[in-house]
Amino acid sequence: MDRGRRSTALIVAGILLVVGTVAVGAATAPETSVDDGSQQRTLVGSQGGDTGWHADGSVYMLTGSEISWRIDDADSYFDVTQLPDGRVMAGFMHSGYQEGCAPYDPPCTKTGFRIIDPDAEGGPETIEEYAFPVRYATNSETHDVERLDSGEYLLSDMEHERIFTVRDGEVTWQWNASSFYDAPPDPTRRDWLHINDVDAVNETHYLVSVRNANQLVLVERGAGVVEVVNEDDGGSDDSCTVRDSQLKDFDGDGEIRCGDPSVLDHQHNPQWLGPDAVLVADSDNDRVVELHKVDGEWEPAWTLSRAGSVPLHWPRDADRLDNGNTLVTDTLNKRVFEVTPNGTVVWSRQTPDDTPIAYEAERLPEGERVGAQRYTADGDVEEASGGVPGLSLLLVSLQSVAPWTPFWFAELHLGLTLVGVVTVVAGGVDRLRELRR
């Protein structure tokens, strides 16, 4: 075969491989929409849909599988909760503020929570806001807020790595993670712990998700940490620090406090089911896990790694419902679904194309409650197949840059596409060399 025919063959083969990969992947993609015909209401907070997931955020209500209302007035929304009066409370992040930016220069980014009136004249609108400025728009947000019986609001804070309460805009109490974890000189300059959730277990105890440490801590107001889920072994092994630039041995004592990533790995949104049981979206393990405390150790008792023939991909919320099922926000598969204890999907809804990166969902009217049905400790419902080595991180990076990437576009599709692109490039280079002769 002469050089011209060879280069043409390479280009054509590469194009066919890319087109064929996409066409076959789309044609064989499993169905992820399941509607039982009921009119249950599901409230969803969406982080966004633009590059980096920090634009096009929204809060919307699903009635059955239809969007009944939606508001998209912030770059990102996170945790969402319906208040007793029907208004909605949501953690948020938004850029472009011109006032109240100190110590940072305007325009600045702020985070905090908003109160949304879905029944306002003219459509849903934000009627109240508590916000404070942050150094960066990424990894500095308030992902969670709860309204306490005392009238205070309880917030998580990645900017200063703390949880705190406010009333009438004033901080009334706070717990700083630096009192328990080895802290850098300035937490606002790095994604240190990434505290992404706080739930009131009772009037004095708060469950906190310390994402980068792979741990949950139970903080008693006025006393500090009284329980650690996925506690480290006290040794100097830092194998639990699976990501560079997050946890480090800042004080040089040879120890880093973090938990076993095989138990929890960069988790989100734990739900306290009751004494010695917690349900967690175990995000970087691509599963939902229920942990039980047995003989003083927290162990996986039930896990969900696949639903509706689709392996979970970076789930960030799981709520045990009053009917005994579990509601899951499967972020990078761009879906929210309800599953029975044995893994059967009874309802599933794809997220909207223009705001696909959902953070959290709540089934109404109950929402996420402290104290819910525990599952029997009987192991995995279904184990997911592993990804292609070396491509998982690249796929996540692609989805960050292009959130519209189809949910079914997995490591295998990415690998074949890359082979096709390389083949086309090789053919093009070969053709250029022939033309220059």
Secondary structure, 3 states (H helix, E strand, C coil): CCHHHHHHHHHHHHHHHHHHHHHHHHHCCCCCCECCCCCCEEEEEEEECCHHHCCCCEEEEEECCEEEEEECCCCEEEEEEECCCCCEEEEEEEEEECCCCCCCCCCEEEEEEEEEECCCCCCCEEEEEEEEEECCCCCCCCCCEEECCCCCEEEEECCCCEEEEEECCEEEEEEEHHHCCCCCCCHHHCCCCCEEEEEECCCCEEEEEEHHHCEEEEEECCCEEEEEECCCCCCCCCCCCCCCCCCCCCCCCCCCCCCCCCCCCCCEEEEEEECCEEEEEEHHHCEEEEEEEECCEEEEEEEECEECCEECCCEEEEEECCCCCEEEEEHHHCEEEEECCCCCEEEEEECCCCCCEEEEEEEECCCCCCCCCCCCCCEECCCCCCCCCCCHHHHHHHHHHCCCCCCCCCHHHHHHHHHHHHHHHHHHHHHHHHHHC
